Amino acid sequence: MDPGSAFEAVFLDPVGQTVQQRWADAAITVGFEKLEPVSAFPVIPGRRWGPGLWWSATTGRHVAAGSNAMRTQLMVLDRIRG
């Protein structure tokens, strides 16, 4: 069994419609860095880290990150694709 077939991605397309697709297919065909975030990233007072933007060398623009974990994933993906 293909490891990517067990997971699905749910995201909003450029027109704002919800799309559900196998992760393996979506990872190849969808430019997630070009899509808007599905939900707002909340700012929680007192936290040491909050949402922000990561400058992606791959895309040449900022990509939104809602947490430190997301930012780390963006850094890794930018390194792999760049």
N, CA and C atoms as an extended XYZ file, in Angstrom:
246
Properties=species:S:1:pos:R:3:atomname:S:1:resname:S:1:resid:I:1 pbc="F F F"
N         0.846       -1.189        0.000 N   MET     1
C         0.000        0.000        0.000 CA  MET     1
C         0.884        1.242        0.000 C   MET     1
N         0.532        2.203       -0.797 N   ASP     2
C         1.245        3.467       -0.892 CA  ASP     2
C         1.083        4.243        0.415 C   ASP     2
N         2.209        4.665        1.047 N   PRO     3
C         2.098        5.390        2.326 CA  PRO     3
C         1.273        6.672        2.215 C   PRO     3
N         1.319        7.347        1.061 N   GLY     4
C         0.581        8.600        0.893 CA  GLY     4
C        -0.904        8.400        0.705 C   GLY     4
N        -1.353        7.172        0.421 N   SER     5
C        -2.773        6.958        0.165 CA  SER     5
C        -3.602        6.931        1.451 C   SER     5
N        -2.958        6.814        2.594 N   ALA     6
C        -3.684        6.755        3.862 CA  ALA     6
C        -4.079        8.138        4.364 C   ALA     6
N        -3.524        9.199        3.796 N   PHE     7
C        -3.774       10.561        4.266 CA  PHE     7
C        -4.458       11.373        3.186 C   PHE     7
N        -5.289       12.303        3.626 N   GLU     8
C        -5.940       13.202        2.695 CA  GLU     8
C        -5.675       14.642        3.107 C   GLU     8
N        -5.616       15.508        2.117 N   ALA     9
C        -5.447       16.936        2.356 CA  ALA     9
C        -6.785       17.614        2.089 C   ALA     9
N        -7.158       18.535        2.974 N   VAL    10
C        -8.353       19.340        2.778 CA  VAL    10
C        -7.884       20.785        2.762 C   VAL    10
N        -8.206       21.499        1.690 N   PHE    11
C        -7.719       22.872        1.548 CA  PHE    11
C        -8.710       23.667        0.715 C   PHE    11
N        -8.539       24.987        0.715 N   LEU    12
C        -9.364       25.871       -0.099 CA  LEU    12
C        -8.623       26.172       -1.381 C   LEU    12
N        -9.300       26.006       -2.519 N   ASP    13
C        -8.664       26.336       -3.795 CA  ASP    13
C        -8.649       27.853       -3.970 C   ASP    13
N        -8.019       28.379       -5.040 N   PRO    14
C        -7.922       29.833       -5.218 CA  PRO    14
C        -9.269       30.560       -5.263 C   PRO    14
N       -10.352       29.851       -5.622 N   VAL    15
C       -11.670       30.480       -5.647 CA  VAL    15
C       -12.391       30.385       -4.315 C   VAL    15
N       -11.812       29.665       -3.343 N   GLY    16
C       -12.384       29.556       -2.008 CA  GLY    16
C       -13.238       28.329       -1.780 C   GLY    16
N       -13.230       27.372       -2.703 N   GLN    17
C       -14.007       26.149       -2.520 CA  GLN    17
C       -13.154       25.089       -1.832 C   GLN    17
N       -13.801       24.307       -0.957 N   THR    18
C       -13.109       23.250       -0.233 CA  THR    18
C       -12.806       22.087       -1.175 C   THR    18
N       -11.553       21.614       -1.115 N   VAL    19
C       -11.112       20.485       -1.935 CA  VAL    19
C       -10.550       19.421       -0.999 C   VAL    19
N       -10.942       18.169       -1.205 N   GLN    20
C       -10.398       17.047       -0.448 CA  GLN    20
C        -9.751       16.110       -1.449 C   GLN    20
N        -8.457       15.838       -1.222 N   GLN    21
C        -7.689       15.071       -2.190 CA  GLN    21
C        -6.680       14.193       -1.467 C   GLN    21
N        -6.334       13.057       -2.056 N   ARG    22
C        -5.281       12.220       -1.473 CA  ARG    22
C        -4.019       13.057       -1.333 C   ARG    22
N        -3.330       12.929       -0.207 N   TRP    23
C        -2.138       13.724        0.062 CA  TRP    23
C        -1.072       13.499       -1.007 C   TRP    23
N        -0.888       12.249       -1.425 N   ALA    24
C         0.137       11.942       -2.422 CA  ALA    24
C        -0.119       12.700       -3.728 C   ALA    24
N        -1.378       12.831       -4.129 N   ASP    25
C        -1.723       13.568       -5.346 CA  ASP    25
C        -1.595       15.075       -5.133 C   ASP    25
N        -2.096       15.549       -3.987 N   ALA    26
C        -2.076       16.982       -3.700 CA  ALA    26
C        -0.643       17.501       -3.572 C   ALA    26
N         0.238       16.727       -2.968 N   ALA    27
C         1.620       17.167       -2.764 CA  ALA    27
C         2.333       17.406       -4.092 C   ALA    27
N         1.932       16.684       -5.116 N   ILE    28
C         2.571       16.819       -6.435 CA  ILE    28
C         1.939       17.934       -7.259 C   ILE    28
N         0.617       18.090       -7.167 N   THR    29
C        -0.084       18.987       -8.085 CA  THR    29
C        -0.472       20.352       -7.525 C   THR    29
N        -0.527       20.506       -6.207 N   VAL    30
C        -1.028       21.744       -5.609 CA  VAL    30
C         0.129       22.596       -5.092 C   VAL    30
N         0.131       23.882       -5.452 N   GLY    31
C         1.106       24.829       -4.907 CA  GLY    31
C         0.544       25.440       -3.633 C   GLY    31
N         0.671       24.718       -2.505 N   PHE    32
C         0.066       25.175       -1.252 CA  PHE    32
C         0.580       26.543       -0.830 C   PHE    32
N         1.810       26.882       -1.195 N   GLU    33
C         2.352       28.181       -0.802 CA  GLU    33
C         1.615       29.333       -1.470 C   GLU    33
N         0.852       29.061       -2.526 N   LYS    34
C         0.107       30.101       -3.234 CA  LYS    34
C        -1.312       30.272       -2.695 C   LYS    34
N        -1.743       29.364       -1.823 N   LEU    35
C        -3.097       29.411       -1.280 CA  LEU    35
C        -3.139       30.208        0.020 C   LEU    35
N        -4.301       30.783        0.289 N   GLU    36
C        -4.502       31.509        1.542 CA  GLU    36
C        -4.660       30.506        2.690 C   GLU    36
N        -4.322       30.892        3.923 N   PRO    37
C        -4.556       30.005        5.064 CA  PRO    37
C        -6.040       29.676        5.198 C   PRO    37
N        -6.350       28.463        5.633 N   VAL    38
C        -7.738       28.032        5.790 CA  VAL    38
C        -8.404       28.778        6.938 C   VAL    38
N        -7.666       29.048        7.992 N   SER    39
C        -8.216       29.788        9.122 CA  SER    39
C        -7.196       30.824        9.590 C   SER    39
N        -7.686       31.781       10.350 N   ALA    40
C        -6.796       32.816       10.877 CA  ALA    40
C        -5.888       32.220       11.954 C   ALA    40
N        -4.690       32.741       12.057 N   PHE    41
C        -3.759       32.308       13.086 CA  PHE    41
C        -3.925       33.235       14.286 C   PHE    41
N        -4.408       32.702       15.409 N   PRO    42
C        -4.672       33.563       16.560 CA  PRO    42
C        -3.388       34.029       17.253 C   PRO    42
N        -3.429       35.222       17.760 N   VAL    43
C        -2.343       35.743       18.579 CA  VAL    43
C        -2.775       35.584       20.024 C   VAL    43
N        -2.013       34.841       20.802 N   ILE    44
C        -2.367       34.584       22.193 CA  ILE    44
C        -1.390       35.332       23.093 C   ILE    44
N        -1.862       36.333       23.837 N   PRO    45
C        -0.975       37.095       24.707 CA  PRO    45
C        -0.252       36.183       25.704 C   PRO    45
N         1.007       36.466       25.936 N   GLY    46
C         1.789       35.711       26.898 CA  GLY    46
C         2.557       34.537       26.297 C   GLY    46
N         2.246       34.169       25.085 N   ARG    47
C         2.982       33.081       24.442 CA  ARG    47
C         4.324       33.607       23.954 C   ARG    47
N         5.298       32.723       23.945 N   ARG    48
C         6.642       33.143       23.530 CA  ARG    48
C         6.777       33.228       22.016 C   ARG    48
N         5.871       32.584       21.286 N   TRP    49
C         5.944       32.610       19.832 CA  TRP    49
C         4.547       32.688       19.268 C   TRP    49
N         4.357       33.410       18.216 N   GLY    50
C         3.039       33.537       17.600 CA  GLY    50
C         3.134       33.368       16.097 C   GLY    50
N         2.043       33.595       15.405 N   PRO    51
C         2.033       33.439       13.959 CA  PRO    51
C         2.927       34.469       13.297 C   PRO    51
N         3.348       34.137       12.115 N   GLY    52
C         4.203       35.069       11.402 CA  GLY    52
C         4.377       34.651        9.955 C   GLY    52
N         5.336       35.267        9.313 N   LEU    53
C         5.627       35.008        7.914 CA  LEU    53
C         7.051       34.484        7.768 C   LEU    53
N         7.226       33.530        6.876 N   TRP    54
C         8.545       32.981        6.566 CA  TRP    54
C         8.881       33.390        5.142 C   TRP    54
N        10.061       33.990        4.927 N   TRP    55
C        10.486       34.344        3.573 CA  TRP    55
C        10.994       33.086        2.899 C   TRP    55
N        10.310       32.661        1.857 N   SER    56
C        10.665       31.435        1.145 CA  SER    56
C        11.562       31.755       -0.036 C   SER    56
N        12.744       31.164       -0.037 N   ALA    57
C        13.655       31.335       -1.170 CA  ALA    57
C        13.108       30.646       -2.409 C   ALA    57
N        12.346       29.582       -2.202 N   THR    58
C        11.779       28.832       -3.331 CA  THR    58
C        10.751       29.661       -4.094 C   THR    58
N         9.864       30.338       -3.358 N   THR    59
C         8.789       31.096       -4.008 CA  THR    59
C         9.133       32.568       -4.200 C   THR    59
N        10.104       33.061       -3.444 N   GLY    60
C        10.463       34.470       -3.531 CA  GLY    60
C         9.436       35.382       -2.888 C   GLY    60
N         8.703       34.875       -1.907 N   ARG    61
C         7.701       35.684       -1.193 CA  ARG    61
C         7.478       35.104        0.196 C   ARG    61
N         6.711       35.840        1.002 N   HIS    62
C         6.392       35.366        2.345 CA  HIS    62
C         5.322       34.280        2.309 C   HIS    62
N         5.438       33.318        3.227 N   VAL    63
C         4.452       32.255        3.404 CA  VAL    63
C         4.026       32.298        4.874 C   VAL    63
N         2.718       32.279        5.117 N   ALA    64
C         2.200       32.374        6.480 CA  ALA    64
C         2.477       31.097        7.261 C   ALA    64
N         2.845       31.282        8.533 N   ALA    65
C         3.059       30.156        9.448 CA  ALA    65
C         2.318       30.460       10.743 C   ALA    65
N         1.528       29.495       11.216 N   GLY    66
C         0.704       29.731       12.393 CA  GLY    66
C         1.349       29.322       13.696 C   GLY    66
N         2.485       28.644       13.631 N   SER    67
C         3.143       28.203       14.852 CA  SER    67
C         4.624       27.969       14.569 C   SER    67
N         5.359       27.738       15.632 N   ASN    68
C         6.786       27.443       15.490 CA  ASN    68
C         6.989       26.137       14.724 C   ASN    68
N         6.107       25.171       14.956 N   ALA    69
C         6.200       23.888       14.241 CA  ALA    69
C         5.957       24.092       12.746 C   ALA    69
N         4.977       24.907       12.399 N   MET    70
C         4.715       25.187       10.980 CA  MET    70
C         5.906       25.893       10.338 C   MET    70
N         6.480       26.843       11.058 N   ARG    71
C         7.624       27.573       10.523 CA  ARG    71
C         8.790       26.623       10.263 C   ARG    71
N         9.012       25.694       11.175 N   THR    72
C        10.082       24.712       11.004 CA  THR    72
C         9.823       23.841        9.781 C   THR    72
N         8.569       23.422        9.589 N   GLN    73
C         8.231       22.633        8.404 CA  GLN    73
C         8.468       23.431        7.132 C   GLN    73
N         8.109       24.719        7.149 N   LEU    74
C         8.358       25.569        5.986 CA  LEU    74
C         9.855       25.673        5.691 C   LEU    74
N        10.655       25.810        6.734 N   MET    75
C        12.103       25.899        6.558 CA  MET    75
C        12.649       24.637        5.897 C   MET    75
N        12.202       23.486        6.365 N   VAL    76
C        12.669       22.210        5.823 CA  VAL    76
C        12.229       22.054        4.369 C   VAL    76
N        10.949       22.337        4.097 N   LEU    77
C        10.447       22.216        2.729 CA  LEU    77
C        11.159       23.191        1.797 C   LEU    77
N        11.427       24.407        2.272 N   ASP    78
C        12.123       25.400        1.458 CA  ASP    78
C        13.535       24.920        1.128 C   ASP    78
N        14.164       24.261        2.062 N   ARG    79
C        15.513       23.736        1.857 CA  ARG    79
C        15.506       22.595        0.840 C   ARG    79
N        14.485       21.718        0.929 N   ILE    80
C        14.400       20.570        0.026 CA  ILE    80
C        14.110       21.017       -1.394 C   ILE    80
N        13.152       21.943       -1.548 N   ARG    81
C        12.724       22.359       -2.883 CA  ARG    81
C        13.638       23.415       -3.492 C   ARG    81
N        14.397       24.121       -2.656 N   GLY    82
C        15.193       25.242       -3.133 CA  GLY    82
C        16.422       24.899       -3.803 C   GLY    82
